[in-house]
Amino acid sequence: MKTGRRTVAVAALAGALALSVLNAPAASAADTGITVSDIVINKGKPIVVGTSKVVEPPLSFNIALPTGYSTANPSRYDAYPFLYRGAIGSAADTGENFIHPAGYTCYEVDSKHARCEGELYIDPDPTQEHVDSNSDATTWKVGVSLRLWKADGGLKTGELETRSKTAQLKRAARATANATPEPVTKGRTITVTGKLTRANWSTKTYGAYGGRTVSLQFRAKGADTFQTVKKVTSSSTGGLKASVTASTDGSFRWVYYGNSTTGVATSAADYVDVR
């Protein structure tokens, strides 16, 4: 349950540069005195992105304000984390290799402290520069944009701070499954085929993902969980194929558990009636 008065909400427009890009503060600017702490991005899990769908990983952080500023007047300050690659200044200036919040809301803890929650905004569309190369499937650094505003609305000072925290971006993977024949006589052979593909951020398509170890799993009718029955290596075209003996009704699926650059892929389950 959220506690505290809502003090400020900031939204970044989809398809536009982040608020921190517009008039971005310099990394060497004067210290604002704002402290941003306890940053959590996507609940500490890798962020998996495909070829077309916008991804908005959850984001949370705490803010502490300097002397002379209060959570009762949120128009006098702003502060939020972002992801970047390369140099923090050039990323914020150009918007390239820069991932900003889609929006966030801060809840007042007291006059100097607030707890903030929101989402990052990652758009794989070719018009954006968030994930436009497969090399973007790597570790991204976390930075913080901090700004103080004068009473008349002018910028008093702003700065960009680096953090030791990081976030992992991964290319989405997909798997398909088809078990034949259906139905099948008990004791006969069931052949399960499928295909493993993953997102190519350069072409915005899914391509064959060969040479990967993929698990064939089975869940008997009435059971709660799948069990791995075989492991195979995907072919150069991403093809998957395994044979098992029909014993009882149930469902087959393929599962790829991912790696440092690629997310987990689980196919839809294909049910086989054994007679």
Sequence and secondary structure as in RCSB ss.txt:
>XXXX:A:sequence
MKTGRRTVAVAALAGALALSVLNAPAASAADTGITVSDIVINKGKPIVVGTSKVVEPPLSFNIALPTGYSTANPS
RYDAYPFLYRGAIGSAADTGENFIHPAGYTCYEVDSKHARCEGELYIDPDPTQEHVDSNSDATTWKVGVSLRLWK
ADGGLKTGELETRSKTAQLKRAARATANATPEPVTKGRTITVTGKLTRANWSTKTYGAYGGRTVSLQFRAKGADT
FQTVKKVTSSSTGGLKASVTASTDGSFRWVYYGNSTTGVATSAADYVDVR
>XXXX:A:secstr
   S EEEEEE  TTS  TTTTT   TTS     EEEEEEEGGGS EEE SSS B  EEEEEEE  TT  TT GG
GEEEEEEEE S HHHHHHH TTEE EEEEEEEEEETTEEEEEEEE B  STTSSSS SGGGSSEEEEEEEEEEE 
TTS EEEEEEEEEEEEEEEEE EEEEEEEESSSB TTSEEEEEEEEEEEETTTTEEEE  S EEEEEEEETT SS
 EEEEEEE  TT EEEEEEE  SSEEEEEEE   SSB  EE   EEE B 
